[in-house]
Each structure stands twice: as C-alpha cells, then as structure tokens.
C-alpha cells in the first residue's frame, strides 16, 4: 500500500514499464518494511535509465566491432586493463550478493558500477579514442575490446533484474539469435586480477579528484 491506497502492479507496469517494477522489487530490502510510492518509483526509474544508458553507450560504440578483433590482454592500454580489474571485482561482488539472497546489494553494486566507474570515469575518458582515432587503430580496438567484455558481463548480471532490457540489449548489435537467458553466468577472469595495477590507479584517481 502507498498513502493508504493499493498500488496495482499492472498500473505500475503500464506507467513505468515492467523492468522498473522488477527493479523496485530487486532493490527493496525484504527484511525490512517494504515501501512504495510515486517518489520511490521515480527514483527507481532514474536508476533504470542510468543502467540502460550505459548499455546504449556500449552498443553504440560496438557497432563496427567483431569479437574476433579483440586484442589480447597484454596488448590492452593500462586504463583498459584497470577497467577489466574493476569488472572482475563486479562479477565477484554481484555473485556473492546473489548467492546470499541480498538482491538489494546486487542492485546497488551494479548501479554504482554503471554510474561511477563507467559513466563518470571510464566511458567519458574513452570518448576521444572512440570518436576521433582511426577506426581500426590499436587504441580504439583496445577500448572496444573492453567494452565488449563489459557489455557481455552486464547483460548476464542484469538478466535476473532487468530481464526485458538485458534481452533487448543482447539481441541488438552483437546478438547471435539465442536468448541471453540461456547464457552461462559470468565468471571472474583471474587474468584480469592485478593488485598492483589497482593500487596504482587508486592513487591516480585520488589525485584526479583533488585536481578536479
């Protein structure tokens, strides 16, 4: 109930969409009092749009990319390798939260990854390489290699939360016909784990924040 009135799931779906309703359920701490209101649904919609915009950015910049064009890990630029390190951590954190039935924590981790690591830093940093350099140059291919990994991982991790959006994103530019819900759950790649690289970039990010 909300403000004394019954909230119809059908009305929420018609107004906000089925995935927003699913995201509200997923982001709610079921161990506490469950609350719903217009304001809560609008905040959930805003979170949904940020996640969806991340997927749109990924697909928009993979339009001319083929998986066979992926660069080996050792040939990636350092910031791209750092991003894969963060992606590996995302897989572990979301998997741990899901297995513990802490769905709200899984949502918060995914949302933070899209908003902070991606939109506020890496995707913004990547624009010059994607938009201005040679279409098949090493720097651009390095970025696209990582975007492809992020796209595949996010779609899989988001499938339980945003089933329709994840499927739509998968059936876009890079889909191969089969439903994404038939794909395996992503596994953290040990090759991407580089603690020294992580420490170095944490120091750089602290310095970047101070400069900004």
Biotite code that builds the C-alpha atoms (Angstrom):
import biotite.structure as struc

atoms = struc.array([
    struc.Atom([0.000, 0.000, 0.000], chain_id="A", res_id=1, res_name="UNK", atom_name="CA", element="C"),
    struc.Atom([1.065, 3.616, -0.557], chain_id="A", res_id=2, res_name="UNK", atom_name="CA", element="C"),
    struc.Atom([-0.517, 6.509, 1.360], chain_id="A", res_id=3, res_name="UNK", atom_name="CA", element="C"),
    struc.Atom([-3.469, 4.352, 2.180], chain_id="A", res_id=4, res_name="UNK", atom_name="CA", element="C"),
    struc.Atom([-4.097, 3.318, -1.418], chain_id="A", res_id=5, res_name="UNK", atom_name="CA", element="C"),
    struc.Atom([-3.415, -0.017, -3.038], chain_id="A", res_id=6, res_name="UNK", atom_name="CA", element="C"),
    struc.Atom([-0.698, 0.141, -5.722], chain_id="A", res_id=7, res_name="UNK", atom_name="CA", element="C"),
    struc.Atom([-1.579, -2.056, -8.659], chain_id="A", res_id=8, res_name="UNK", atom_name="CA", element="C"),
    struc.Atom([1.373, -3.842, -10.313], chain_id="A", res_id=9, res_name="UNK", atom_name="CA", element="C"),
    struc.Atom([-0.478, -3.543, -13.635], chain_id="A", res_id=10, res_name="UNK", atom_name="CA", element="C"),
    struc.Atom([-0.691, 0.247, -13.264], chain_id="A", res_id=11, res_name="UNK", atom_name="CA", element="C"),
    struc.Atom([2.994, 0.492, -12.347], chain_id="A", res_id=12, res_name="UNK", atom_name="CA", element="C"),
    struc.Atom([3.899, -1.612, -15.380], chain_id="A", res_id=13, res_name="UNK", atom_name="CA", element="C"),
    struc.Atom([1.738, 0.454, -17.711], chain_id="A", res_id=14, res_name="UNK", atom_name="CA", element="C"),
    struc.Atom([3.190, 3.741, -16.450], chain_id="A", res_id=15, res_name="UNK", atom_name="CA", element="C"),
    struc.Atom([6.834, 2.874, -15.736], chain_id="A", res_id=16, res_name="UNK", atom_name="CA", element="C"),
    struc.Atom([7.411, -0.424, -17.554], chain_id="A", res_id=17, res_name="UNK", atom_name="CA", element="C"),
    struc.Atom([7.795, -3.985, -16.334], chain_id="A", res_id=18, res_name="UNK", atom_name="CA", element="C"),
    struc.Atom([11.547, -3.714, -15.757], chain_id="A", res_id=19, res_name="UNK", atom_name="CA", element="C"),
    struc.Atom([11.136, -0.718, -13.443], chain_id="A", res_id=20, res_name="UNK", atom_name="CA", element="C"),
    struc.Atom([8.709, -2.762, -11.361], chain_id="A", res_id=21, res_name="UNK", atom_name="CA", element="C"),
    struc.Atom([11.180, -5.667, -11.328], chain_id="A", res_id=22, res_name="UNK", atom_name="CA", element="C"),
    struc.Atom([13.991, -3.294, -10.357], chain_id="A", res_id=23, res_name="UNK", atom_name="CA", element="C"),
    struc.Atom([11.938, -1.889, -7.464], chain_id="A", res_id=24, res_name="UNK", atom_name="CA", element="C"),
    struc.Atom([11.343, -5.417, -6.173], chain_id="A", res_id=25, res_name="UNK", atom_name="CA", element="C"),
    struc.Atom([15.018, -6.281, -6.587], chain_id="A", res_id=26, res_name="UNK", atom_name="CA", element="C"),
    struc.Atom([16.266, -3.120, -4.858], chain_id="A", res_id=27, res_name="UNK", atom_name="CA", element="C"),
    struc.Atom([13.955, -3.491, -1.851], chain_id="A", res_id=28, res_name="UNK", atom_name="CA", element="C"),
    struc.Atom([15.275, -4.892, 1.437], chain_id="A", res_id=29, res_name="UNK", atom_name="CA", element="C"),
    struc.Atom([12.719, -7.607, 2.055], chain_id="A", res_id=30, res_name="UNK", atom_name="CA", element="C"),
    struc.Atom([13.955, -7.980, 5.659], chain_id="A", res_id=31, res_name="UNK", atom_name="CA", element="C"),
    struc.Atom([12.535, -4.524, 6.437], chain_id="A", res_id=32, res_name="UNK", atom_name="CA", element="C"),
    struc.Atom([9.187, -2.825, 5.878], chain_id="A", res_id=33, res_name="UNK", atom_name="CA", element="C"),
    struc.Atom([8.542, -2.698, 2.135], chain_id="A", res_id=34, res_name="UNK", atom_name="CA", element="C"),
    struc.Atom([7.669, 0.782, 0.916], chain_id="A", res_id=35, res_name="UNK", atom_name="CA", element="C"),
    struc.Atom([6.419, 2.021, -2.424], chain_id="A", res_id=36, res_name="UNK", atom_name="CA", element="C"),
    struc.Atom([5.315, 5.446, -3.587], chain_id="A", res_id=37, res_name="UNK", atom_name="CA", element="C"),
    struc.Atom([5.416, 7.676, -6.645], chain_id="A", res_id=38, res_name="UNK", atom_name="CA", element="C"),
    struc.Atom([8.680, 9.191, -5.421], chain_id="A", res_id=39, res_name="UNK", atom_name="CA", element="C"),
    struc.Atom([10.292, 5.789, -4.861], chain_id="A", res_id=40, res_name="UNK", atom_name="CA", element="C"),
    struc.Atom([9.206, 4.610, -8.313], chain_id="A", res_id=41, res_name="UNK", atom_name="CA", element="C"),
    struc.Atom([10.575, 7.780, -9.905], chain_id="A", res_id=42, res_name="UNK", atom_name="CA", element="C"),
    struc.Atom([13.940, 7.229, -8.186], chain_id="A", res_id=43, res_name="UNK", atom_name="CA", element="C"),
    struc.Atom([13.893, 3.634, -9.392], chain_id="A", res_id=44, res_name="UNK", atom_name="CA", element="C"),
    struc.Atom([13.114, 4.863, -12.914], chain_id="A", res_id=45, res_name="UNK", atom_name="CA", element="C"),
    struc.Atom([16.092, 7.220, -12.759], chain_id="A", res_id=46, res_name="UNK", atom_name="CA", element="C"),
    struc.Atom([18.359, 4.349, -11.696], chain_id="A", res_id=47, res_name="UNK", atom_name="CA", element="C"),
    struc.Atom([16.954, 2.205, -14.502], chain_id="A", res_id=48, res_name="UNK", atom_name="CA", element="C"),
    struc.Atom([17.671, 4.911, -17.095], chain_id="A", res_id=49, res_name="UNK", atom_name="CA", element="C"),
    struc.Atom([21.285, 5.232, -15.959], chain_id="A", res_id=50, res_name="UNK", atom_name="CA", element="C"),
    struc.Atom([21.812, 1.497, -16.331], chain_id="A", res_id=51, res_name="UNK", atom_name="CA", element="C"),
    struc.Atom([20.000, 1.464, -19.687], chain_id="A", res_id=52, res_name="UNK", atom_name="CA", element="C"),
    struc.Atom([22.057, 4.427, -20.939], chain_id="A", res_id=53, res_name="UNK", atom_name="CA", element="C"),
    struc.Atom([25.232, 2.528, -20.083], chain_id="A", res_id=54, res_name="UNK", atom_name="CA", element="C"),
    struc.Atom([24.065, -0.370, -22.243], chain_id="A", res_id=55, res_name="UNK", atom_name="CA", element="C"),
    struc.Atom([23.159, 2.054, -25.051], chain_id="A", res_id=56, res_name="UNK", atom_name="CA", element="C"),
    struc.Atom([26.634, 3.596, -24.908], chain_id="A", res_id=57, res_name="UNK", atom_name="CA", element="C"),
    struc.Atom([28.250, 0.164, -25.088], chain_id="A", res_id=58, res_name="UNK", atom_name="CA", element="C"),
    struc.Atom([26.157, -0.946, -28.062], chain_id="A", res_id=59, res_name="UNK", atom_name="CA", element="C"),
    struc.Atom([26.538, 2.396, -29.828], chain_id="A", res_id=60, res_name="UNK", atom_name="CA", element="C"),
    struc.Atom([30.320, 2.101, -29.760], chain_id="A", res_id=61, res_name="UNK", atom_name="CA", element="C"),
    struc.Atom([30.490, -1.567, -30.707], chain_id="A", res_id=62, res_name="UNK", atom_name="CA", element="C"),
    struc.Atom([28.599, -1.157, -33.985], chain_id="A", res_id=63, res_name="UNK", atom_name="CA", element="C"),
    struc.Atom([31.716, -1.853, -36.088], chain_id="A", res_id=64, res_name="UNK", atom_name="CA", element="C"),
    struc.Atom([33.380, -4.311, -33.711], chain_id="A", res_id=65, res_name="UNK", atom_name="CA", element="C"),
    struc.Atom([33.748, -8.045, -34.230], chain_id="A", res_id=66, res_name="UNK", atom_name="CA", element="C"),
    struc.Atom([34.694, -10.324, -31.315], chain_id="A", res_id=67, res_name="UNK", atom_name="CA", element="C"),
    struc.Atom([37.483, -11.763, -33.470], chain_id="A", res_id=68, res_name="UNK", atom_name="CA", element="C"),
    struc.Atom([39.057, -8.271, -33.445], chain_id="A", res_id=69, res_name="UNK", atom_name="CA", element="C"),
    struc.Atom([39.576, -8.403, -29.663], chain_id="A", res_id=70, res_name="UNK", atom_name="CA", element="C"),
    struc.Atom([43.119, -7.644, -28.552], chain_id="A", res_id=71, res_name="UNK", atom_name="CA", element="C"),
    struc.Atom([44.998, -9.952, -26.157], chain_id="A", res_id=72, res_name="UNK", atom_name="CA", element="C"),
    struc.Atom([45.031, -8.769, -22.544], chain_id="A", res_id=73, res_name="UNK", atom_name="CA", element="C"),
    struc.Atom([48.763, -7.953, -22.671], chain_id="A", res_id=74, res_name="UNK", atom_name="CA", element="C"),
    struc.Atom([48.203, -5.553, -25.603], chain_id="A", res_id=75, res_name="UNK", atom_name="CA", element="C"),
    struc.Atom([45.469, -3.510, -23.901], chain_id="A", res_id=76, res_name="UNK", atom_name="CA", element="C"),
    struc.Atom([46.178, 0.019, -22.689], chain_id="A", res_id=77, res_name="UNK", atom_name="CA", element="C"),
    struc.Atom([46.740, 0.251, -18.949], chain_id="A", res_id=78, res_name="UNK", atom_name="CA", element="C"),
    struc.Atom([43.467, 2.050, -18.190], chain_id="A", res_id=79, res_name="UNK", atom_name="CA", element="C"),
    struc.Atom([41.640, -0.654, -20.146], chain_id="A", res_id=80, res_name="UNK", atom_name="CA", element="C"),
    struc.Atom([43.308, -3.362, -18.062], chain_id="A", res_id=81, res_name="UNK", atom_name="CA", element="C"),
    struc.Atom([42.337, -1.442, -14.910], chain_id="A", res_id=82, res_name="UNK", atom_name="CA", element="C"),
    struc.Atom([38.720, -1.443, -16.107], chain_id="A", res_id=83, res_name="UNK", atom_name="CA", element="C"),
    struc.Atom([38.794, -5.217, -16.551], chain_id="A", res_id=84, res_name="UNK", atom_name="CA", element="C"),
    struc.Atom([40.130, -5.450, -12.987], chain_id="A", res_id=85, res_name="UNK", atom_name="CA", element="C"),
    struc.Atom([37.057, -3.488, -11.816], chain_id="A", res_id=86, res_name="UNK", atom_name="CA", element="C"),
    struc.Atom([34.807, -5.684, -13.969], chain_id="A", res_id=87, res_name="UNK", atom_name="CA", element="C"),
    struc.Atom([36.261, -8.805, -12.366], chain_id="A", res_id=88, res_name="UNK", atom_name="CA", element="C"),
    struc.Atom([35.506, -7.336, -8.948], chain_id="A", res_id=89, res_name="UNK", atom_name="CA", element="C"),
    struc.Atom([31.955, -6.540, -10.056], chain_id="A", res_id=90, res_name="UNK", atom_name="CA", element="C"),
    struc.Atom([31.343, -10.165, -11.051], chain_id="A", res_id=91, res_name="UNK", atom_name="CA", element="C"),
    struc.Atom([32.553, -11.413, -7.675], chain_id="A", res_id=92, res_name="UNK", atom_name="CA", element="C"),
    struc.Atom([30.550, -8.890, -5.648], chain_id="A", res_id=93, res_name="UNK", atom_name="CA", element="C"),
    struc.Atom([27.287, -9.385, -7.539], chain_id="A", res_id=94, res_name="UNK", atom_name="CA", element="C"),
    struc.Atom([27.656, -13.178, -7.480], chain_id="A", res_id=95, res_name="UNK", atom_name="CA", element="C"),
    struc.Atom([28.298, -13.134, -3.737], chain_id="A", res_id=96, res_name="UNK", atom_name="CA", element="C"),
    struc.Atom([25.260, -10.917, -3.124], chain_id="A", res_id=97, res_name="UNK", atom_name="CA", element="C"),
    struc.Atom([23.001, -13.077, -5.295], chain_id="A", res_id=98, res_name="UNK", atom_name="CA", element="C"),
    struc.Atom([24.089, -16.292, -3.627], chain_id="A", res_id=99, res_name="UNK", atom_name="CA", element="C"),
    struc.Atom([23.387, -14.695, -0.220], chain_id="A", res_id=100, res_name="UNK", atom_name="CA", element="C"),
    struc.Atom([19.918, -13.583, -1.457], chain_id="A", res_id=101, res_name="UNK", atom_name="CA", element="C"),
    struc.Atom([20.941, -9.965, -0.810], chain_id="A", res_id=102, res_name="UNK", atom_name="CA", element="C"),
    struc.Atom([19.369, -8.760, -4.029], chain_id="A", res_id=103, res_name="UNK", atom_name="CA", element="C"),
    struc.Atom([19.352, -5.090, -2.994], chain_id="A", res_id=104, res_name="UNK", atom_name="CA", element="C"),
    struc.Atom([23.150, -5.264, -2.610], chain_id="A", res_id=105, res_name="UNK", atom_name="CA", element="C"),
    struc.Atom([23.500, -6.773, -6.075], chain_id="A", res_id=106, res_name="UNK", atom_name="CA", element="C"),
    struc.Atom([21.448, -3.890, -7.484], chain_id="A", res_id=107, res_name="UNK", atom_name="CA", element="C"),
    struc.Atom([23.450, -1.246, -5.602], chain_id="A", res_id=108, res_name="UNK", atom_name="CA", element="C"),
    struc.Atom([26.740, -2.735, -6.819], chain_id="A", res_id=109, res_name="UNK", atom_name="CA", element="C"),
    struc.Atom([25.592, -2.795, -10.444], chain_id="A", res_id=110, res_name="UNK", atom_name="CA", element="C"),
    struc.Atom([24.143, 0.702, -10.257], chain_id="A", res_id=111, res_name="UNK", atom_name="CA", element="C"),
    struc.Atom([27.322, 2.101, -8.718], chain_id="A", res_id=112, res_name="UNK", atom_name="CA", element="C"),
    struc.Atom([29.462, 0.412, -11.369], chain_id="A", res_id=113, res_name="UNK", atom_name="CA", element="C"),
    struc.Atom([27.389, 1.967, -14.181], chain_id="A", res_id=114, res_name="UNK", atom_name="CA", element="C"),
    struc.Atom([27.266, 5.444, -12.630], chain_id="A", res_id=115, res_name="UNK", atom_name="CA", element="C"),
    struc.Atom([30.702, 5.836, -11.014], chain_id="A", res_id=116, res_name="UNK", atom_name="CA", element="C"),
    struc.Atom([33.246, 3.530, -12.682], chain_id="A", res_id=117, res_name="UNK", atom_name="CA", element="C"),
    struc.Atom([31.613, 3.741, -16.101], chain_id="A", res_id=118, res_name="UNK", atom_name="CA", element="C"),
    struc.Atom([29.676, 6.966, -16.795], chain_id="A", res_id=119, res_name="UNK", atom_name="CA", element="C"),
    struc.Atom([31.648, 9.290, -14.522], chain_id="A", res_id=120, res_name="UNK", atom_name="CA", element="C"),
    struc.Atom([35.077, 7.998, -15.482], chain_id="A", res_id=121, res_name="UNK", atom_name="CA", element="C"),
    struc.Atom([35.897, 5.266, -17.983], chain_id="A", res_id=122, res_name="UNK", atom_name="CA", element="C"),
    struc.Atom([33.235, 5.841, -20.640], chain_id="A", res_id=123, res_name="UNK", atom_name="CA", element="C"),
    struc.Atom([33.825, 9.583, -20.510], chain_id="A", res_id=124, res_name="UNK", atom_name="CA", element="C"),
    struc.Atom([37.591, 9.073, -20.747], chain_id="A", res_id=125, res_name="UNK", atom_name="CA", element="C"),
    struc.Atom([37.136, 6.745, -23.718], chain_id="A", res_id=126, res_name="UNK", atom_name="CA", element="C"),
    struc.Atom([35.225, 9.170, -25.955], chain_id="A", res_id=127, res_name="UNK", atom_name="CA", element="C"),
    struc.Atom([38.251, 10.745, -27.636], chain_id="A", res_id=128, res_name="UNK", atom_name="CA", element="C"),
    struc.Atom([39.649, 7.335, -28.585], chain_id="A", res_id=129, res_name="UNK", atom_name="CA", element="C"),
    struc.Atom([36.315, 6.061, -29.886], chain_id="A", res_id=130, res_name="UNK", atom_name="CA", element="C"),
    struc.Atom([35.263, 9.174, -31.784], chain_id="A", res_id=131, res_name="UNK", atom_name="CA", element="C"),
    struc.Atom([38.473, 10.639, -33.204], chain_id="A", res_id=132, res_name="UNK", atom_name="CA", element="C"),
    struc.Atom([41.104, 7.934, -33.716], chain_id="A", res_id=133, res_name="UNK", atom_name="CA", element="C"),
    struc.Atom([41.476, 5.516, -36.615], chain_id="A", res_id=134, res_name="UNK", atom_name="CA", element="C"),
    struc.Atom([38.546, 3.082, -36.685], chain_id="A", res_id=135, res_name="UNK", atom_name="CA", element="C"),
    struc.Atom([40.848, 0.056, -36.663], chain_id="A", res_id=136, res_name="UNK", atom_name="CA", element="C"),
    struc.Atom([43.704, 1.614, -34.706], chain_id="A", res_id=137, res_name="UNK", atom_name="CA", element="C"),
    struc.Atom([45.234, -0.086, -31.673], chain_id="A", res_id=138, res_name="UNK", atom_name="CA", element="C"),
    struc.Atom([43.955, 2.481, -29.126], chain_id="A", res_id=139, res_name="UNK", atom_name="CA", element="C"),
    struc.Atom([40.366, 2.278, -30.353], chain_id="A", res_id=140, res_name="UNK", atom_name="CA", element="C"),
    struc.Atom([40.404, -1.517, -30.619], chain_id="A", res_id=141, res_name="UNK", atom_name="CA", element="C"),
    struc.Atom([41.790, -1.725, -27.081], chain_id="A", res_id=142, res_name="UNK", atom_name="CA", element="C"),
    struc.Atom([38.827, 0.268, -25.797], chain_id="A", res_id=143, res_name="UNK", atom_name="CA", element="C"),
    struc.Atom([36.315, -1.701, -27.844], chain_id="A", res_id=144, res_name="UNK", atom_name="CA", element="C"),
    struc.Atom([37.768, -4.995, -26.600], chain_id="A", res_id=145, res_name="UNK", atom_name="CA", element="C"),
    struc.Atom([36.959, -3.916, -23.042], chain_id="A", res_id=146, res_name="UNK", atom_name="CA", element="C"),
    struc.Atom([33.544, -2.503, -23.980], chain_id="A", res_id=147, res_name="UNK", atom_name="CA", element="C"),
    struc.Atom([32.677, -5.894, -25.472], chain_id="A", res_id=148, res_name="UNK", atom_name="CA", element="C"),
    struc.Atom([33.602, -7.630, -22.215], chain_id="A", res_id=149, res_name="UNK", atom_name="CA", element="C"),
    struc.Atom([31.602, -5.098, -20.184], chain_id="A", res_id=150, res_name="UNK", atom_name="CA", element="C"),
    struc.Atom([28.580, -5.498, -22.478], chain_id="A", res_id=151, res_name="UNK", atom_name="CA", element="C"),
    struc.Atom([28.559, -9.291, -22.204], chain_id="A", res_id=152, res_name="UNK", atom_name="CA", element="C"),
    struc.Atom([29.081, -9.243, -18.452], chain_id="A", res_id=153, res_name="UNK", atom_name="CA", element="C"),
    struc.Atom([26.485, -6.570, -17.701], chain_id="A", res_id=154, res_name="UNK", atom_name="CA", element="C"),
    struc.Atom([23.809, -8.275, -19.792], chain_id="A", res_id=155, res_name="UNK", atom_name="CA", element="C"),
    struc.Atom([24.336, -11.523, -17.910], chain_id="A", res_id=156, res_name="UNK", atom_name="CA", element="C"),
    struc.Atom([24.429, -9.899, -14.467], chain_id="A", res_id=157, res_name="UNK", atom_name="CA", element="C"),
    struc.Atom([21.379, -7.760, -15.224], chain_id="A", res_id=158, res_name="UNK", atom_name="CA", element="C"),
    struc.Atom([19.287, -10.608, -16.639], chain_id="A", res_id=159, res_name="UNK", atom_name="CA", element="C"),
    struc.Atom([17.641, -11.500, -13.274], chain_id="A", res_id=160, res_name="UNK", atom_name="CA", element="C"),
    struc.Atom([16.944, -7.802, -12.542], chain_id="A", res_id=161, res_name="UNK", atom_name="CA", element="C"),
    struc.Atom([16.039, -6.386, -15.937], chain_id="A", res_id=162, res_name="UNK", atom_name="CA", element="C"),
    struc.Atom([15.053, -9.403, -17.968], chain_id="A", res_id=163, res_name="UNK", atom_name="CA", element="C"),
    struc.Atom([13.484, -7.495, -20.880], chain_id="A", res_id=164, res_name="UNK", atom_name="CA", element="C"),
    struc.Atom([16.192, -4.823, -21.099], chain_id="A", res_id=165, res_name="UNK", atom_name="CA", element="C"),
    struc.Atom([19.007, -7.385, -20.936], chain_id="A", res_id=166, res_name="UNK", atom_name="CA", element="C"),
    struc.Atom([17.397, -9.435, -23.674], chain_id="A", res_id=167, res_name="UNK", atom_name="CA", element="C"),
    struc.Atom([16.854, -6.361, -25.844], chain_id="A", res_id=168, res_name="UNK", atom_name="CA", element="C"),
    struc.Atom([20.474, -5.295, -25.396], chain_id="A", res_id=169, res_name="UNK", atom_name="CA", element="C"),
    struc.Atom([21.696, -8.767, -26.299], chain_id="A", res_id=170, res_name="UNK", atom_name="CA", element="C"),
    struc.Atom([19.542, -9.017, -29.414], chain_id="A", res_id=171, res_name="UNK", atom_name="CA", element="C"),
    struc.Atom([20.987, -5.700, -30.621], chain_id="A", res_id=172, res_name="UNK", atom_name="CA", element="C"),
    struc.Atom([24.220, -5.241, -32.500], chain_id="A", res_id=173, res_name="UNK", atom_name="CA", element="C"),
    struc.Atom([26.073, -8.304, -31.220], chain_id="A", res_id=174, res_name="UNK", atom_name="CA", element="C"),
    struc.Atom([23.334, -10.831, -30.516], chain_id="A", res_id=175, res_name="UNK", atom_name="CA", element="C"),
    struc.Atom([23.611, -14.238, -32.100], chain_id="A", res_id=176, res_name="UNK", atom_name="CA", element="C"),
    struc.Atom([19.954, -15.223, -32.010], chain_id="A", res_id=177, res_name="UNK", atom_name="CA", element="C"),
    struc.Atom([19.783, -17.325, -28.832], chain_id="A", res_id=178, res_name="UNK", atom_name="CA", element="C"),
    struc.Atom([18.235, -15.772, -25.730], chain_id="A", res_id=179, res_name="UNK", atom_name="CA", element="C"),
    struc.Atom([20.647, -14.218, -23.278], chain_id="A", res_id=180, res_name="UNK", atom_name="CA", element="C"),
    struc.Atom([18.809, -16.052, -20.523], chain_id="A", res_id=181, res_name="UNK", atom_name="CA", element="C"),
    struc.Atom([20.308, -19.272, -21.901], chain_id="A", res_id=182, res_name="UNK", atom_name="CA", element="C"),
    struc.Atom([23.854, -17.971, -21.438], chain_id="A", res_id=183, res_name="UNK", atom_name="CA", element="C"),
    struc.Atom([26.117, -19.013, -18.567], chain_id="A", res_id=184, res_name="UNK", atom_name="CA", element="C"),
    struc.Atom([26.569, -16.766, -15.535], chain_id="A", res_id=185, res_name="UNK", atom_name="CA", element="C"),
    struc.Atom([29.807, -14.755, -15.925], chain_id="A", res_id=186, res_name="UNK", atom_name="CA", element="C"),
    struc.Atom([32.939, -15.880, -14.120], chain_id="A", res_id=187, res_name="UNK", atom_name="CA", element="C"),
    struc.Atom([35.710, -13.590, -12.881], chain_id="A", res_id=188, res_name="UNK", atom_name="CA", element="C"),
    struc.Atom([38.797, -13.928, -15.056], chain_id="A", res_id=189, res_name="UNK", atom_name="CA", element="C"),
    struc.Atom([41.959, -14.475, -12.951], chain_id="A", res_id=190, res_name="UNK", atom_name="CA", element="C"),
    struc.Atom([44.000, -12.958, -15.788], chain_id="A", res_id=191, res_name="UNK", atom_name="CA", element="C"),
    struc.Atom([42.381, -9.592, -15.057], chain_id="A", res_id=192, res_name="UNK", atom_name="CA", element="C"),
    struc.Atom([43.420, -9.581, -11.394], chain_id="A", res_id=193, res_name="UNK", atom_name="CA", element="C"),
    struc.Atom([46.368, -7.240, -10.919], chain_id="A", res_id=194, res_name="UNK", atom_name="CA", element="C"),
    struc.Atom([46.518, -5.830, -7.358], chain_id="A", res_id=195, res_name="UNK", atom_name="CA", element="C"),
    struc.Atom([49.495, -3.579, -8.114], chain_id="A", res_id=196, res_name="UNK", atom_name="CA", element="C"),
    struc.Atom([47.687, -2.065, -11.078], chain_id="A", res_id=197, res_name="UNK", atom_name="CA", element="C"),
    struc.Atom([44.653, -1.480, -8.849], chain_id="A", res_id=198, res_name="UNK", atom_name="CA", element="C"),
    struc.Atom([46.711, 0.287, -6.179], chain_id="A", res_id=199, res_name="UNK", atom_name="CA", element="C"),
    struc.Atom([48.436, 2.489, -8.754], chain_id="A", res_id=200, res_name="UNK", atom_name="CA", element="C"),
    struc.Atom([45.154, 3.584, -10.284], chain_id="A", res_id=201, res_name="UNK", atom_name="CA", element="C"),
    struc.Atom([43.515, 4.196, -6.917], chain_id="A", res_id=202, res_name="UNK", atom_name="CA", element="C"),
    struc.Atom([46.306, 6.690, -6.220], chain_id="A", res_id=203, res_name="UNK", atom_name="CA", element="C"),
    struc.Atom([45.808, 8.270, -9.633], chain_id="A", res_id=204, res_name="UNK", atom_name="CA", element="C"),
    struc.Atom([42.056, 8.593, -9.044], chain_id="A", res_id=205, res_name="UNK", atom_name="CA", element="C"),
    struc.Atom([42.623, 10.281, -5.680], chain_id="A", res_id=206, res_name="UNK", atom_name="CA", element="C"),
    struc.Atom([44.983, 12.727, -7.405], chain_id="A", res_id=207, res_name="UNK", atom_name="CA", element="C"),
    struc.Atom([42.475, 13.252, -10.224], chain_id="A", res_id=208, res_name="UNK", atom_name="CA", element="C"),
    struc.Atom([39.741, 14.089, -7.724], chain_id="A", res_id=209, res_name="UNK", atom_name="CA", element="C"),
    struc.Atom([41.988, 16.613, -5.985], chain_id="A", res_id=210, res_name="UNK", atom_name="CA", element="C"),
    struc.Atom([42.884, 18.279, -9.308], chain_id="A", res_id=211, res_name="UNK", atom_name="CA", element="C"),
    struc.Atom([39.259, 18.456, -10.417], chain_id="A", res_id=212, res_name="UNK", atom_name="CA", element="C"),
])
